[in-house]
């Protein structure tokens, strides 16, 4: 007969060692410069695929320059020097058309859910805005060079020195940065890409109410203060003075001030909109 040994269930036996939770390795965060370069490259690739928008941004200002030079030029300036007057305005008009596509691209990113995917990655999701702005700056500088080359073919004869040419491209780059930052903020504020395109189209009319095509003094008296004190006029007058080797006066300071104010306001507004919209998704 065998003897069965029972264990007192009330007496606790030796406990097994508790299992420590296995720590989950955190994904290394991608550096800021790496993230910015990735999104800049992404925006450049989108630009290459969207050839139609790039062509329209260049061809429409060129067509306007040819129209104003060949059709209206002799009526405005019978001496044939109107092309020298109108090219600076066409340069800024070209920058506006090129930057307007930024609003649509930013709005598309915000409404298609791609920002949600970026937020799951170990990157600063706001780098997508930097990519749009930098790519737009590069595209518009190339478009500006194309417009100047076409202007030279139709009789544009600048007298700028090499230093003044550097100043021209510096002012144009600063203006492009300002207008692109503003269009990016508009793209964030708009509910749809179509709305972003409509809101941005309003800004494209500003060069027409400036000294881009005719002197401010020839406008109606009630319109002259608006044309003289809006942001576009001092930028155009600064570029025009640099291209023709003329005194800049205080227009250069006004142009610099307007561009800096627009950049600061647009970036602050855009950062607030991006944090608000991406945070509630």
One Martini backbone bead per residue (centre of mass of N, CA, C, O) as a GRO file, in nm:
protein
  281
    1UNK     BB    1   0.094   0.037   0.025
    2UNK     BB    2   0.066   0.359  -0.055
    3UNK     BB    3   0.191   0.683   0.013
    4UNK     BB    4   0.031   0.999   0.029
    5UNK     BB    5   0.141   1.323  -0.039
    6UNK     BB    6   0.044   1.627   0.092
    7UNK     BB    7  -0.029   1.966   0.025
    8UNK     BB    8  -0.055   2.266   0.164
    9UNK     BB    9  -0.250   2.513   0.023
   10UNK     BB   10  -0.197   2.747   0.242
   11UNK     BB   11   0.100   2.711   0.176
   12UNK     BB   12   0.342   2.882   0.049
   13UNK     BB   13   0.543   2.858  -0.203
   14UNK     BB   14   0.776   2.891  -0.413
   15UNK     BB   15   0.835   3.161  -0.609
   16UNK     BB   16   0.845   3.281  -0.910
   17UNK     BB   17   1.007   3.472  -1.104
   18UNK     BB   18   0.964   3.768  -1.228
   19UNK     BB   19   0.885   3.907  -1.527
   20UNK     BB   20   1.045   4.115  -1.727
   21UNK     BB   21   0.989   4.360  -1.930
   22UNK     BB   22   1.044   4.414  -2.253
   23UNK     BB   23   1.202   4.647  -2.398
   24UNK     BB   24   1.130   4.894  -2.628
   25UNK     BB   25   1.277   5.004  -2.892
   26UNK     BB   26   1.354   5.305  -2.992
   27UNK     BB   27   1.330   5.504  -3.246
   28UNK     BB   28   1.530   5.680  -3.417
   29UNK     BB   29   1.570   6.007  -3.470
   30UNK     BB   30   1.558   6.212  -3.720
   31UNK     BB   31   1.721   6.448  -3.842
   32UNK     BB   32   1.658   6.758  -3.950
   33UNK     BB   33   1.826   6.766  -4.214
   34UNK     BB   34   1.726   6.498  -4.326
   35UNK     BB   35   1.425   6.567  -4.334
   36UNK     BB   36   1.443   6.814  -4.513
   37UNK     BB   37   1.576   6.674  -4.759
   38UNK     BB   38   1.349   6.474  -4.813
   39UNK     BB   39   1.118   6.690  -4.865
   40UNK     BB   40   1.259   6.841  -5.088
   41UNK     BB   41   1.279   6.600  -5.279
   42UNK     BB   42   0.977   6.547  -5.294
   43UNK     BB   43   0.899   6.824  -5.419
   44UNK     BB   44   1.074   6.797  -5.672
   45UNK     BB   45   0.935   6.545  -5.786
   46UNK     BB   46   0.659   6.676  -5.816
   47UNK     BB   47   0.751   6.896  -6.013
   48UNK     BB   48   0.843   6.707  -6.242
   49UNK     BB   49   0.555   6.578  -6.282
   50UNK     BB   50   0.438   6.889  -6.290
   51UNK     BB   51   0.472   7.040  -6.579
   52UNK     BB   52   0.227   7.224  -6.628
   53UNK     BB   53   0.267   7.421  -6.390
   54UNK     BB   54   0.548   7.517  -6.473
   55UNK     BB   55   0.470   7.628  -6.751
   56UNK     BB   56   0.254   7.829  -6.656
   57UNK     BB   57   0.444   7.995  -6.463
   58UNK     BB   58   0.611   8.092  -6.725
   59UNK     BB   59   0.426   8.149  -6.978
   60UNK     BB   60   0.231   8.366  -6.877
   61UNK     BB   61   0.437   8.596  -6.821
   62UNK     BB   62   0.558   8.591  -7.106
   63UNK     BB   63   0.296   8.665  -7.255
   64UNK     BB   64   0.257   8.934  -7.110
   65UNK     BB   65   0.521   9.062  -7.203
   66UNK     BB   66   0.462   9.045  -7.507
   67UNK     BB   67   0.200   9.205  -7.500
   68UNK     BB   68   0.305   9.470  -7.365
   69UNK     BB   69   0.535   9.517  -7.576
   70UNK     BB   70   0.387   9.474  -7.870
   71UNK     BB   71   0.097   9.609  -7.816
   72UNK     BB   72   0.134   9.842  -7.570
   73UNK     BB   73   0.418   9.974  -7.574
   74UNK     BB   74   0.391  10.211  -7.788
   75UNK     BB   75   0.155  10.352  -7.637
   76UNK     BB   76   0.314  10.404  -7.369
   77UNK     BB   77   0.616  10.392  -7.530
   78UNK     BB   78   0.738  10.520  -7.824
   79UNK     BB   79   1.060  10.464  -7.774
   80UNK     BB   80   1.085  10.143  -7.673
   81UNK     BB   81   1.131  10.129  -7.331
   82UNK     BB   82   0.914   9.938  -7.190
   83UNK     BB   83   1.066   9.673  -7.134
   84UNK     BB   84   1.243   9.792  -6.900
   85UNK     BB   85   0.990   9.843  -6.717
   86UNK     BB   86   0.829   9.551  -6.716
   87UNK     BB   87   1.016   9.317  -6.621
   88UNK     BB   88   1.004   9.341  -6.307
   89UNK     BB   89   0.699   9.275  -6.295
   90UNK     BB   90   0.716   8.994  -6.431
   91UNK     BB   91   0.891   8.862  -6.220
   92UNK     BB   92   0.678   8.881  -5.988
   93UNK     BB   93   0.453   8.738  -6.138
   94UNK     BB   94   0.603   8.470  -6.166
   95UNK     BB   95   0.637   8.417  -5.863
   96UNK     BB   96   0.333   8.402  -5.800
   97UNK     BB   97   0.256   8.165  -5.984
   98UNK     BB   98   0.459   7.960  -5.862
   99UNK     BB   99   0.361   7.984  -5.554
  100UNK     BB  100   0.056   7.897  -5.578
  101UNK     BB  101   0.109   7.582  -5.581
  102UNK     BB  102   0.171   7.551  -5.278
  103UNK     BB  103  -0.115   7.566  -5.165
  104UNK     BB  104  -0.216   7.307  -5.302
  105UNK     BB  105  -0.005   7.106  -5.190
  106UNK     BB  106  -0.060   7.151  -4.889
  107UNK     BB  107  -0.363   7.086  -4.894
  108UNK     BB  108  -0.330   6.798  -4.998
  109UNK     BB  109  -0.169   6.689  -4.756
  110UNK     BB  110  -0.397   6.761  -4.539
  111UNK     BB  111  -0.648   6.590  -4.696
  112UNK     BB  112  -0.507   6.284  -4.759
  113UNK     BB  113  -0.325   6.179  -4.490
  114UNK     BB  114  -0.009   6.213  -4.502
  115UNK     BB  115   0.043   6.342  -4.223
  116UNK     BB  116  -0.025   6.093  -4.054
  117UNK     BB  117   0.220   5.928  -4.153
  118UNK     BB  118   0.439   6.126  -4.060
  119UNK     BB  119   0.363   6.115  -3.747
  120UNK     BB  120   0.468   5.802  -3.722
  121UNK     BB  121   0.738   5.921  -3.756
  122UNK     BB  122   1.083   6.003  -3.664
  123UNK     BB  123   0.974   6.311  -3.730
  124UNK     BB  124   0.932   6.631  -3.840
  125UNK     BB  125   0.636   6.712  -3.985
  126UNK     BB  126   0.703   7.020  -4.058
  127UNK     BB  127   0.909   6.958  -4.295
  128UNK     BB  128   0.707   6.969  -4.532
  129UNK     BB  129   0.701   7.280  -4.553
  130UNK     BB  130   0.996   7.324  -4.619
  131UNK     BB  131   0.993   7.168  -4.883
  132UNK     BB  132   0.795   7.352  -5.034
  133UNK     BB  133   0.951   7.622  -5.009
  134UNK     BB  134   1.227   7.544  -5.130
  135UNK     BB  135   1.125   7.437  -5.401
  136UNK     BB  136   0.989   7.703  -5.486
  137UNK     BB  137   1.240   7.877  -5.485
  138UNK     BB  138   1.392   7.723  -5.707
  139UNK     BB  139   1.180   7.735  -5.931
  140UNK     BB  140   1.156   8.054  -5.941
  141UNK     BB  141   1.448   8.115  -6.015
  142UNK     BB  142   1.437   7.974  -6.286
  143UNK     BB  143   1.197   8.137  -6.399
  144UNK     BB  144   1.340   8.410  -6.381
  145UNK     BB  145   1.565   8.345  -6.582
  146UNK     BB  146   1.376   8.296  -6.821
  147UNK     BB  147   1.246   8.577  -6.831
  148UNK     BB  148   1.509   8.735  -6.877
  149UNK     BB  149   1.588   8.596  -7.142
  150UNK     BB  150   1.336   8.682  -7.299
  151UNK     BB  151   1.378   8.984  -7.258
  152UNK     BB  152   1.646   8.997  -7.418
  153UNK     BB  153   1.512   8.905  -7.692
  154UNK     BB  154   1.299   9.175  -7.683
  155UNK     BB  155   1.507   9.427  -7.561
  156UNK     BB  156   1.637   9.396  -7.299
  157UNK     BB  157   1.860   9.657  -7.126
  158UNK     BB  158   2.061   9.619  -6.891
  159UNK     BB  159   2.295   9.812  -6.647
  160UNK     BB  160   2.404   9.614  -6.456
  161UNK     BB  161   2.604   9.504  -6.230
  162UNK     BB  162   2.718   9.231  -6.077
  163UNK     BB  163   2.625   9.327  -5.797
  164UNK     BB  164   2.333   9.399  -5.888
  165UNK     BB  165   2.255   9.115  -5.973
  166UNK     BB  166   2.276   8.997  -5.694
  167UNK     BB  167   2.060   9.185  -5.576
  168UNK     BB  168   1.827   9.091  -5.750
  169UNK     BB  169   1.825   8.789  -5.656
  170UNK     BB  170   1.792   8.854  -5.356
  171UNK     BB  171   1.519   8.998  -5.374
  172UNK     BB  172   1.367   8.773  -5.520
  173UNK     BB  173   1.415   8.553  -5.305
  174UNK     BB  174   1.276   8.703  -5.073
  175UNK     BB  175   1.001   8.725  -5.210
  176UNK     BB  176   0.953   8.425  -5.258
  177UNK     BB  177   0.964   8.346  -4.960
  178UNK     BB  178   0.724   8.519  -4.876
  179UNK     BB  179   0.500   8.419  -5.077
  180UNK     BB  180   0.530   8.115  -5.011
  181UNK     BB  181   0.463   8.129  -4.710
  182UNK     BB  182   0.180   8.243  -4.759
  183UNK     BB  183   0.072   8.009  -4.935
  184UNK     BB  184   0.113   7.787  -4.724
  185UNK     BB  185  -0.087   7.907  -4.519
  186UNK     BB  186  -0.330   7.898  -4.708
  187UNK     BB  187  -0.326   7.589  -4.742
  188UNK     BB  188  -0.390   7.539  -4.438
  189UNK     BB  189  -0.662   7.708  -4.424
  190UNK     BB  190  -0.776   7.544  -4.632
  191UNK     BB  191  -1.006   7.283  -4.701
  192UNK     BB  192  -0.914   7.282  -5.007
  193UNK     BB  193  -0.746   7.293  -5.300
  194UNK     BB  194  -0.951   7.476  -5.441
  195UNK     BB  195  -0.955   7.699  -5.225
  196UNK     BB  196  -0.652   7.763  -5.236
  197UNK     BB  197  -0.657   7.862  -5.528
  198UNK     BB  198  -0.861   8.095  -5.482
  199UNK     BB  199  -0.711   8.255  -5.262
  200UNK     BB  200  -0.439   8.292  -5.422
  201UNK     BB  201  -0.554   8.454  -5.666
  202UNK     BB  202  -0.578   8.728  -5.522
  203UNK     BB  203  -0.263   8.789  -5.502
  204UNK     BB  204  -0.215   8.809  -5.822
  205UNK     BB  205  -0.332   9.120  -5.837
  206UNK     BB  206  -0.122   9.311  -5.706
  207UNK     BB  207   0.067   9.390  -5.952
  208UNK     BB  208  -0.166   9.558  -6.098
  209UNK     BB  209  -0.157   9.747  -5.817
  210UNK     BB  210   0.112   9.887  -5.940
  211UNK     BB  211   0.440   9.954  -6.091
  212UNK     BB  212   0.464   9.725  -6.313
  213UNK     BB  213   0.317   9.880  -6.583
  214UNK     BB  214   0.271  10.159  -6.435
  215UNK     BB  215   0.281  10.447  -6.308
  216UNK     BB  216   0.139  10.576  -6.029
  217UNK     BB  217   0.082  10.873  -6.146
  218UNK     BB  218  -0.138  10.750  -6.369
  219UNK     BB  219  -0.336  10.709  -6.162
  220UNK     BB  220  -0.580  10.740  -5.975
  221UNK     BB  221  -0.594  10.914  -5.686
  222UNK     BB  222  -0.734  10.687  -5.507
  223UNK     BB  223  -0.505  10.461  -5.600
  224UNK     BB  224  -0.217  10.561  -5.529
  225UNK     BB  225  -0.184  10.486  -5.223
  226UNK     BB  226  -0.218  10.182  -5.266
  227UNK     BB  227   0.014  10.137  -5.475
  228UNK     BB  228   0.248  10.270  -5.301
  229UNK     BB  229   0.182  10.092  -5.008
  230UNK     BB  230   0.233   9.829  -5.117
  231UNK     BB  231   0.451   9.559  -5.131
  232UNK     BB  232   0.527   9.548  -5.443
  233UNK     BB  233   0.643   9.825  -5.526
  234UNK     BB  234   0.925   9.832  -5.375
  235UNK     BB  235   1.030   9.577  -5.511
  236UNK     BB  236   1.017   9.674  -5.802
  237UNK     BB  237   1.186   9.936  -5.767
  238UNK     BB  238   1.443   9.791  -5.676
  239UNK     BB  239   1.486   9.615  -5.926
  240UNK     BB  240   1.482   9.846  -6.133
  241UNK     BB  241   1.727  10.001  -6.017
  242UNK     BB  242   1.934   9.770  -6.046
  243UNK     BB  243   1.901   9.718  -6.359
  244UNK     BB  244   1.952  10.053  -6.421
  245UNK     BB  245   2.152  10.197  -6.227
  246UNK     BB  246   1.980  10.324  -5.996
  247UNK     BB  247   1.853  10.478  -5.745
  248UNK     BB  248   1.688  10.348  -5.462
  249UNK     BB  249   1.665  10.457  -5.189
  250UNK     BB  250   1.393  10.367  -4.972
  251UNK     BB  251   1.283  10.108  -5.120
  252UNK     BB  252   1.469   9.890  -5.005
  253UNK     BB  253   1.365   9.904  -4.710
  254UNK     BB  254   1.069   9.845  -4.775
  255UNK     BB  255   1.115   9.572  -4.905
  256UNK     BB  256   1.251   9.436  -4.665
  257UNK     BB  257   1.027   9.484  -4.457
  258UNK     BB  258   0.794   9.342  -4.599
  259UNK     BB  259   0.924   9.061  -4.627
  260UNK     BB  260   0.977   9.007  -4.327
  261UNK     BB  261   0.688   9.036  -4.227
  262UNK     BB  262   0.564   8.814  -4.403
  263UNK     BB  263   0.737   8.582  -4.301
  264UNK     BB  264   0.668   8.594  -4.001
  265UNK     BB  265   0.360   8.578  -4.023
  266UNK     BB  266   0.339   8.321  -4.199
  267UNK     BB  267   0.495   8.128  -4.009
  268UNK     BB  268   0.320   8.165  -3.759
  269UNK     BB  269   0.052   8.088  -3.890
  270UNK     BB  270   0.142   7.811  -4.001
  271UNK     BB  271   0.224   7.680  -3.731
  272UNK     BB  272  -0.054   7.703  -3.598
  273UNK     BB  273  -0.216   7.547  -3.813
  274UNK     BB  274  -0.055   7.283  -3.808
  275UNK     BB  275  -0.092   7.214  -3.507
  276UNK     BB  276  -0.404   7.218  -3.514
  277UNK     BB  277  -0.459   7.011  -3.750
  278UNK     BB  278  -0.261   6.772  -3.679
  279UNK     BB  279  -0.358   6.734  -3.372
  280UNK     BB  280  -0.678   6.647  -3.457
  281UNK     BB  281  -0.619   6.364  -3.622
   0.00000   0.00000   0.00000
